[in-house]
Amino acid sequence: MRLHRLDITAFGPFGGAQSVDFDALSAAGPFLLHGPTGAGKTSVLDAVCYALYGSVPGARQSGQGMTLRSDHARPGTRTEVRLELTVAGRRLEITRQPPWERPKLRGTGTTVDKAQTWLREYDGTAGVWKDRSRSHQEIGEEITQLLGMSREQFCQVVLLPQGDFARFLRADAEARGRLLGRLFDTQRFADVEKRLAERRRATEARVREGDTALLADAHRMQQEAGDAMELPDLAPGDPGLAGAVLGAAAVARSTARERLTVAHCRLSAAESAHAAARRALDDARELARLQARFTEARQRAERLQERSGAHREAQQRMERARKAEAVAPALELRDATEAEHRRAAAAEAHARALLPDSYADAGAGGLAAAARRAAEELGGLDAARRAERRLAELAEERAGLDRQERADEDVLREAEAWLADWDAVRAALQTRVDAAQEAATRAEQLAVQRAPMRRRLDAARTRDQLAADLEQARQQADAARQRALDARAHWLDVKEQRLNGIAAELAAHLTDGEPCAVCGATEHPAPARKVAGHVDREAEDQALAVCRRAEERHTEDERRLGVVREALAAATAEAGDTPTGELATEADRLEQEYARARSAASALHPAQEELRRAEREREQRLADRQQAAVRAASRLTRRDTLEREQAQLQAELAQARGSADSVAARAAQLERRAALLTEAADAVRAAEDAAQRLKDADARLADAAYRAGFDTPQAAAAALLDPAAHRELQHRLDAWQQEEAAVRAVLAESGTAAAAQQPPADPASAERTASAAERRLREAASARDAAARCCAQLDRLSARAAQAVRRLGPLREEYDRVARLAALTAGTSADNERRMRLESYVLAARLEQVAAAATVRLQRMSSGRYTLVHSDDRTGRGRSGLGLHVVDAWTGRERDTATLSGGETFFASLALALGLADVVTDEAGGVRLDTLFIDEGFGSLDDQTLDEVLDVLDSLRERDRSVGIVSHVADLRRRIHAQLEVVKDRSGSTLRQRGA
């Protein structure tokens, strides 16, 4: 990946449009990015990261006051970053515009525009740029795929933060593991460790659960078997649990089967005795039953003989009733005919009573003729009825016209009264609308002023707080500076004392016959001796450690002081010099005015609606008044027509009514007369027919009684029985016959007669004997069932226990295998001598590659003195695998990286960063990273080392790399000619490119 050009507009501290030509800067070797603190050097790198990934580096993105849009930008200028680069052989141009709040094109206030992204590719054949995508997601996926690394990896290997790698050199294994894990994405190996640990816990829980269930089945078997089963004291997880349970279960099952055999024998004997007792009881009960049956039959025969006379009388009564039944239909016919004749005669008398005396002697034919004459006269009144109904309709219509006239008069009065006040009402409503509209406009203006005022007030409060924090931070920084100077002076004193006594240390390792490490002599006649107050290597290391901690503390305090100073400057630029109290008062005033304007503006919509309703009502009133006038004119014409028709109908009705009050009354009279005459004619004819039918019924009844053998019809009627009496008599006769037949059948039974000749039976004694036998049978069956149930339960539980043991076998093997593997990957197994976790093992291999790649450059920077080596040794009680040491060629010893000086730490961390960049690049798929940025750290180098470091950086050009150095060091501005300077002032920062 090579950067060609970067265009920035209204981004970070850059209020206007700025451009960076990376091709021109890197043409002569490394280039320098410099400028005062807070000018925006880091913002240039942020713009590159934002163009590629749509976000700035995480650490800077979360900083206080970090926003993409420049506070110095003009309101109409949109924030934009455009980056032109070559990656994977393709020349691309990425343009990103974050969302921004701009003034509205119409009216007042602001609106938010969405973020925009463009991706273009240069077509070398056609020599033109072609659009590829405008989708955020598509562009992000394509850039990530082309670069082959995430944003975090990009920031680590392209924007090299030297402070992070200095800490990486001095960090412990855990800290190194976290950084390497992020860069090389070894989370999957940690997930494997976690998954194995989870599987171990799950398998262990399943094994323990199986043992618990097996032990529960064993206790259930012990409860069933009682004293036949002895179970040793066992717990889940004991190795011999399965064998002990299965052995005890086998003994218990054998004992239970023996007890079941004995119970079967006892049950067979009890069943035989019970069967014999039941047979004896049944015989005694049968004999007693037959003897009682014979005695009861003899008693019933005696009672039948006593009632034989009453039986013969009932038979004779039934015979006469059967003969009278032949006369019953004639009797019933005569009674019905007589009743019908009486009803017809009564109806005739009633009908004649309703007629005038002139019809008293008239027959059926005369009454019918009179009824026809009345009906004919009634038919002539139909036209009069229609005229009468029409006259009523005319009266109702005239009444409706009168009601409509009164309603129209009311409408006209209301409309005139309402329209008289229309001008005043309209003026008042329009005044309310205008006032609410002005309030709404005022509210929008105040809303625009509120947000800036709130930001100024928040900035003023932050300014006051930071002003107090600044003094405290300055005091802490001064104190830390003094402590660092004191610690460094103490370390130099201790080092000087040790150098003075270094001969004594060397002499302590001399052995006769062995060569001296300094002069090579094998004889040591006068070795140096340690004097009082001698300082050894451990004391010097302790003093050096104290010095470094003090310097780190001082650096941290200075950094904190710079952060507070920058934050205070930003807050002061936002809030100005106005006191916080005045800003708070002004903000409160704006809020109050805004609330009042919003309250007044809320009446705009109701006032507009009320005005519209009043206008609609005015139009309705005008329309109602016009329609009422039209209806009044049409009513006059209709009323004249109704009066002429009404006079004509009244003359016709006067002739048709006659003496009656109305046509309806005359019609009712005629209808009643015709109905009475018709009813009377029908009643006369019905009475004549009923008299003839009664005469015929009397003749048939006399003939039927003679044929049945009765002297008179009255005798036949007396012999008849009603249904209830007939059923009761027949029931008595049938009961006598059934009783007589039953008694004869019992007395004729041979077994009953033979039983009557035997001695009386004693079933009570036989029943007591059978009850005792049945009780013994139940006891034997209960014992047999208990033994069988115990055997079945023991068999079932034993089978389940055996199945559980078979199922737990593979599970135990799986648990042992998973537990060994989990312990091995977690570094807790005895087989893992170095206690190295799986993730640490993978990271150790990566760290070894990084150390090898870094050593190539470190040896050149240190003139061949230092070499970085990876170590698998354990440190203290921790795990091994991520150790990092430096080998000093001057002493031939391996040193901890924490013992390097400040300048040595810088170029060692730089070499480590460059080596890490190479390894991560290869890990990402071999994507070439032709542009690197190195951030700070050059101030700790002397002139010679600085030259060597610059030579190494310049050698990166051999791989066609462009290197940018971000630094405050003034000496670099003399050594590096290609420079990109960031200049800051009150109107925002600008970029100045020179020497390219």
Steps between C-alpha positions, in 0.01 A plus 500: 500500500640841398342837573510758217289797603283612792245787483344628825215749534356622833647199683633512855704820550504580126228755433559525124617272220851347532692257276795261553702361206656182646672413171694828508579466872639145477697549178823587689467253791334533840297819550427688822155595634550768766330793664418642843299310757131497415554619143358178348783263410304203624189626316680438168538136599139495623388623156684211330340247735156662460523490120582128506276373781240773558620560858808634675729289724324379811727661757472847341133458417415465867701805606338812641377749245570270206267586213544448128366839393726797556373769735673755274305399189251736342132403538459428129820292463450125528758274663671275245803267481627370165785246479670375185701178542620186326422164659521151350601651165186721482503879518198613701351826624286497817289800595315514832267768637377446858147612597484875569256757618455776241272808477166441333467619140166658584405669823704489815656217700717208397458154354720188501641353178583129497853366464625448143772268362640462146745249358665560159765298314746628241486323165856524365399380155236766448671757724180584692353449848201265521242492778486169688262542794316745725409247770668533842480127561626392158792744506597399856497129414702551179768717669532258793533209258764679289707607803454165670489648852259663740516861609679405824765302311544783250553754779753268662714421196461813285462774764776377730439635854844476662369533853300180460806301392717644776243368744492175304876457559462543878163325537443165664379190316131579551527853353702374202242228448215753484674712232611205288157345532338811352748518213507131403139418588573203726165521674401173333773318697379658823151388400636147458641512854170632632302241305714216635463631857124522454489147357706374794259659750197375309637143472597500867151614594348224283726234662413626849133512403519137377673387823236679706218329306676158537541551874133605527395174327722308744326662799159419347607135460616497863158634609325225301730215612521601866750287696571289188730769353808659657628815326845643591543870572565652154483849345470627136836483328638203699680259262337182639147636505372308197644160605375530858148590391476218243636238750262600779210499252579142388495370863173680571332356189598140594360535855178657371440208258536244781242690708266508198516117465402446865211749463369309193484172700310659787256661258420162331412338836280794600318488164413127546362552852303804388342310207380216729349745750319687220348174367368409845354847544329486161341159581364626835359814345328302218332258749375790711365671191304193381345439845390861527357484144281194577361658818417825320317311216272315745403829667418666164273204398296542818449871433379429141235259626363768735450753206338259242140645538603857422689366197185345346301825545771699321492256208121551456536881515768490231274290271206755512747786431625321189135473362429871575807604301306418176240769591764764603544660150125563464484650849791730428349611164165580663665708781705696249202571276290618793773740614535636146119559477500697823788723380331570164169595665680740737690662210175551304333667797796730554516602130128578483524712819747737325266563205210751484153366578415510130722193446365292790304253282725506193653177382856428390428605139342834595790588732755422226320722245496795745876456561568519122308828469708661784828388334402657169430835668837480681686456172366831375690691775860425374529826300379700802768338716774599255373858493499512880861371521609755238333779697701399810823500295423851373449626855833344610681651202362850579617456862848403370513813287417708806778332703752550217402868478564551872837314477614714204409815691722383790788422257475844343501677837807297625691552172437875498605532864821292450605674176457842663800421734722329234744786439584541869541123555726460196722790605543357853589150372748638246669701777545180704650317200745783427613515864560122517688509166732770632559296817589192291750700297650635821523146645693376195744790528555432869542125435794579270662707778447242777744229386804735461421660833480162673833397345660825617360451850625138517839612368515780761430256781763263360740798470452587870557142607805454277653825626505349849623164367782670303672638809477167676637316194786756472596444864491123456714525185758721678516259792534202265777679306694561821455138612618375159812722517575381852452134403722539191772669704481220758522236225803669343669515840433133561620409149820699549562323833444163336736582211762599754468160667444292183847343538395342827193348332713356218754369752230317689459261202876431453619142542861383500586348165202661324565802266400846612207649305693830471868417442488125428768412761465166683679621814338747735758611752320807644124499427309809603295488820159652571518796732240626746203659324549308177207532256405185310296444184172448692531839674567671167199326341279607787615861466445483124149358551415781742636753250292359215184493709559862595556593133187315395306678772642832385411423138148405599459819708632712213263329260211561739603864535502535119157338475357737762665799329362402159155436644509837678599676176219327312246589769623862510476525121142376516383703802708818454578726795141552614444394864302183554235683704423742217478212252267310734278809540488552125424129444215514755362811330506328163330193643225710660439701181502177299247340737271806479527508121428125477199540726363785289578316177306194618178705448567539125338180386182536718460864381535400134252217544250729670532756217441231240196372690356855519546548123327169428213595730457839321473323166244260648294787645485677162393179326230434764356851456477462121337154522240628751393776255460246216288268719268792605413577135420137419275464810255770379427315174461164675259634764252632233492161325429317827206729590317437167537122527384502865171681417411251224559193725292639788193531269535133389527372858190684622286305251662160580472518883128550517385510863829359632772715640749371243545258215686264732209502746252425218722217374528356852120490534460311172786259582345413841151441349635270229708303750209448745265382224757259359576359848130454575436317169789261573379432856143413381632251243737339762216450752281327242784260404581414868134405573495252212833336609368453860194313374719260296732429799209395729389237246853348463548478884174303557594247232854444641375436860251234382766311301739494802240339726400796710135594552558877481780733394520613867586141612781478247636836619497376864702184407781701340826548693718806471864435396635529857245256644552259209878503552467449876262205458717337233808545722324317786406209278851472352665517843282212629593281203873578533504432873315170457743388226806598704385311812426184298847522334683528834308213661572287194886545520671174606800672660287728713284212620811292582662791690186537711553141626861573624602652840521887515820649343770707699661750249634729779753241618613431141536874436728544802722217377516652147586850637795360696628319187459817289698707753786248488487512118523882492797496735680244283419693178619826655827338603538348150425841333747682725771247414420521127494880511836503679648270234358712217627825653842350564516366142391835357738703715785254437444518125490879515816505711676267254388718209621810685839335562529413129399855403743658748797301367548700175407818686777443755746434219389819325536699825853368556598585140342849506641578845853409388466707183348800683777494761761478223362801305448700821859442615404322825590146394814327627576410139525874419834568669508871410137556598442658157140559390393420142450867412838584657660224295365648175595853607846380599556383141383839371720682752797294387435611139465862613825483700686356202364770266575776753856380564601573138434871554596513868851377428548774244358771726719386792813443286472126547480514878143384575295203386138427599432138597181322600497296824272217615628513860254542783504820701417447864184297546352613168480313168777502244506568128500879456837604640705758305868563574780697341848352449783750554791407271739710709450282808372185332215485751127493462331800659144589584358763262410713801874572555533696173554871522251752361669529160563126483137436590392729216694341218430151644125575503530653149672187373232292673225709341651465153548126547147465629373694196679255269361193678145635520521596132601145409228367728243720325567328171818667379346843436784748451494796737699759307413792734584509873469772765719507813361708785746672741790362711803641309584751774666232713773419241851640477635624168675179401204278587263739329709472182490121520125499556447733205721277287282203590187696416657617179584138416129428495502673162670187371163333540340804334352624825403854593573588862352797684646611834277687746724686745571825688882451489656812347810312382284290270392812311869553407562137407175430303434731209153377395264644760129543560450778753176559691451870581231603747335837562164634622324424171611134497803301394653483152747266331828617347695256278860578412835348409337243278 
